[in-house]
Amino acid sequence: MKKVFVVLGTLLNQKPELVEAAFANTDESVAEGMLNNFVTGNKIFTISDYETHNKNLLNDFEKGLIEKAKTGKLSPELYGVIKGSVTEMNEKEIAKEFGVTSYTNLADLLSQAKAKSGDKDAVKLQKELDAVKLSAKEWEEKYNKLDTTYAEKHSKTLIESQRESAFKKIELDYPVESMPKQSKLFMSAFNNEHEIKIEDGKTVVYKDGKPIRNAALEPIPVSDVMNTFATEYGFKLKSPETGGRGQRTAEPTTLKYKGKTDDEFTAILKKDNIQLGTAAADEEFKLFKEQNK
């Protein structure tokens, strides 16, 4: 095999054998399609453009933090820092006004300030104290609200992640061109009948308002629930290969690639509506190689 196909395979994220077969094919649209797929699915930056892109991302991130601060949506860690800074600022102002040079905490500061101020400043001092308490209370309320919102968003993110992971294990079996619609149909139907929640650190799937559990009252994994749903509603699933994942223990019943050339192999893929560079094409290529050892 020419090294150029190895290099092209690395660039296009394709097997060198498929790249060589595509360029050897008399039908130029095969190679052209492979290159067009790479162009439409990738972006190549110069170093200068990449650095500009990173600077723009940083500027947008900083602007986002400012907007979150205005609406009370910063992270709990940042709120903690801000709350501490505001309290420290108020303490320094009180200490400066009443001539307190050393204190251990807010209560000690107010006690010393009150002793120095005398009765005539007692009312003013009380107002300062009330202002500090109010500021602390407001920040506490904002923190608690943010903490709840953060927990809800975290749970939602975790649920979506588990839903996607479970769906990938289902492995629907449809032609490449119809797979997007079938996948969308499956998820729409599943979500219409099920709800996923996080309870006591466990993922629980609900159907008709009731949790789906096993005999031991443990939640059934999302992927198992999805698999049962797919079977009940007649969705086509891939059959597991015998002899372990990725291995074939028996000779294929149909030797459709036996004695075929590379061009004939590509033509068969085209006839069966299997696009080069896809997972389905990779599996067929393995079969092609096995039948022509």
N, C-alpha and C positions, 0 to 999 in steps of 0.2 A: 504494500500500500504506500502511495506517495505521502511524504511528510506534509505536503500542503493540505491534504484532507484531514490530517491529524490536527493541524493548526486551525483550519476552518471549523472543525468539529468543536474545538475548545472555545472559539469565538462565538459560534452559533449555539453552543450548549446542545450539540447533537452528537450522536455516535459517528465516528469517522466513516464507518461502513455505509451509513445512510447518506452521508454527505457525498461520498464517492459514487454511490448508486444514483443519487439525484443528478449529479453533473454528468454521469455517463449515459443517462437516459436521453433518448433521441427527442423526447418531448421536453422542450426547453422550459415549459411552464412549471415543471416539477422543481427544478433548481431555483427558478425565479420566485416561486411561491415560498420556498424555504427562506430565501433572502428577505423577501417582503415581510414574512412573519417576524424575522429578527428585527427589521427596521421599525415596524409598528409596535413591537413590544419592548423596545429598549431606547434609552436616551444616552448619548455620549457627550460628556462635558469636556471642554478644555480646562486646564488648571485654573486659568483666570476666571472662567465662568463659574467653576466650582467654588472658588473662594468668594465670589460675589454672591452666589446662592447661599452660602453659609452665613455671610454677613446679614443678608436679608432675613434669614430665618431667626438670627439672634435679635434683630430689631423688632420683628413681629412678636417674638417671645416676650421681650421686655414690655412692649405695648400691651400684650395680653395680661401680664401681671398687674399693670396699672389699672386696667379695666376691671380685673377680678377684685382688686383692692377697693375700688369704688363701690362695687356691688356686694362686698362681703363674701367673696368666693375663693379666697386664698386658702392654701393648705393649712392644717392645724399647726404645723411646725412654724410657719411664718407668722401666724396670728400670735403664737406664744411669744415670739421674739418682739413683735410690735407691742403687745400688751405689757411686757416687761419694760420696754423702753419708755412707754407713756408713763407708767408708774414711777420709774426712776426719775424722769423729767420733773414730775410733780413734786417728788420728794426733795429734789435739789432746789426748786423754787421756794418751797416752804422753809428749808434750812437756811437759805440765803436771806430771806425776808426777816426771819426771827433770830438770826445770828447763832444758829446751832452748827457747831463745827464737826461734831462726832456723834453718831447714833448707830444702833445695832439693827433696827428695823423701823417700819412705819409707825408702829405704836410708840416706840421709844422716842422717835422724832417729834411726834405730836405732843407727847407728855412734856418734853423739854421746851418745846415752843410755847405751850400753854403756860408753863411756869414763868417764862421770860416775858410773855406778853402782858400778864396782869389781867385784871377783870375787864378793863376797857377794851381789850382786844379779844376777849373770849368769844364774842359773837362772830367776829371775822374769822377766828381760828376754826370755829365750828363749821362755817361755810366752806372753808378750805377742806376740812375733813370730809364733809358731805360730798364735795365735788370729786375728791379722790375715790371715795366709796362708789359713787355713781359711775365714774369712768370704769372702775374695775368690774362693776356689775354688768355694764353694757358690753364690755369685751368678753365677759364670761358667757353672756347670752349668745353673742355672735359665735363664739367658739363652739358652744353646745349645738347650735343650729348647723354650723359647718360640719361638725363631727357626724351628725345624723345624715346630712347630705352626702358626705364622703363615704359613709358606710353603705348607703343605698346605691351609690354609683359603683362602689367596689363589688357589691353583690351582683349588680346587673352585668358588669363586665365579666365576672366569673361565670355567671349563668350562660352568657352568650358564647364564651370560650368553650364551655363544656358541651353546649348544643352543637357547635361547629365540629368539635372533636368527635362527638358521637356520630354525626352525620357522615364523616369521612370513613368511619368503620363499616357503614352500611354497604357501600360499594354497589350502587345501582348498575344494572346491566342494560344500557341502551346505546344506540349508535352515537358517535361523537356529535353529529349535528343536532340531535334531539336531546342530548343530555342536559343542557342548561334549562330547557323548559320542564323536563321531567323532574329535575332537582328542585326547581322553584315550586312545582306542583306538589311534590312530596312534602317540603317544608311548610308550605301554606296549609296543607291538610293536617299535618301533625300539630302545628301550632294552634290550629282552630279547635282541636280536641284536648290539648294538653297545656299545662302551665308548670313551669319549673321554678322552684323556690329553694332558698338556702335556709335550713333550719338546724340550729345547734351545730353549725359547722358541716352539715351533711346536705348533699343535693337530693331533693325529693321531687319526683314527678307526680303531678296531680292530673286526674281525669274525672270530669263531671264533679269537680269539687272535692274528690276523695284521693288521698295519697295512695300511690301504687307501692305495696310492700310485699315481701315474701312471707313464708310461714313463720319466720322468726321475727316478723315485724320490722325488718330492716328495709330501707329504701332500695328498690330495684334500680340498677345503673341506667342512666339515660340511654346508652347505646343498646341495652337489652330491650328497653321499652320501644325504641325506634325500630329495632329489628322485628319485634312482634307485630308492630303496627304495619310495617311494610308487607309482611306476610299476609296479614288479615285483609289488607286492601289490594292485594294482587300486584304489587310493584315487582318488577323483575330484578332479581338479585344475582350477582355473580356466584357461580358454584365454586366452592373451595377445591383447589387442586389436590389430588391424592399424592401421598408420598412426601408431604411437607411443602412448605411455602416455596414457590419458585422452582419446584422440581417436577419432573414427569416420570412416572414409574412404568407407564405403558406406552406402546407405540401408537401414534395418532391413527385414528380410524380412517381419516381421509388424507391421503398423501397428495394434497393439491399442489405442493411446491416441489415434489420429487422430480429431479431432472430439469428444473426450470432455471433459466438464466437470470441475471440481475434485472435486466430490462423486463423480462416476463413477470418477475416478482413484483416490480413496481406497477406494472399494468394491472395485475390482479388486485393490488391494494386500491388502485384508482377505481376499478370496477366495483369493489366492495365498499366504496365510499369511506376508505380509511386514509386519513391524511398523514403524510410523512412527518416525522418529528413528534407524533403523539405517542402516548403510552400504548395505545392499541397497536400502532405500527411497530413499536419495539417488540411487543409480544409475538407479532407475526414474523418479524425478522428472526427471532430466536427459533421459531418453528421451521422457517425456511432453511436456516443453517443446519438444524438437526436432521432434516429430511435429505440433505445433500452432503452428508459427511463422507 
